[in-house]
Amino acid sequence: MENMTPAELKDARQKLGLNMAEMAKSLRTPYRTYQEWETGGRRIPGVCAVAVELLLKKDRWVMMAIDARIARECGNER
């Protein structure tokens, strides 16, 4: 993800179900810095965009694993 916009960052945070403080902690950045990224007061560094993409992928992988386990335990796996 190149040149992440504040709107894309906010959308990713909301998809992860995190508030701004939780997202800042997940990215290991100060809350104020994160807040400035999301509100457009500061440019979002490329490394942040990569980290956000990885968080989104991790979230999808976790959900897929949960779905697979539920299917196995309920006897619905094919």
Buried (B, 14 or more C-beta within 10 A) or exposed (E): BEEBBBEBBBBBBEEBEBEBEBBBBBBEBEEEBBBBBBEEEBEBEEEBBEBBEEBBEEBEEEEEEEEEEEEEEEEEEE
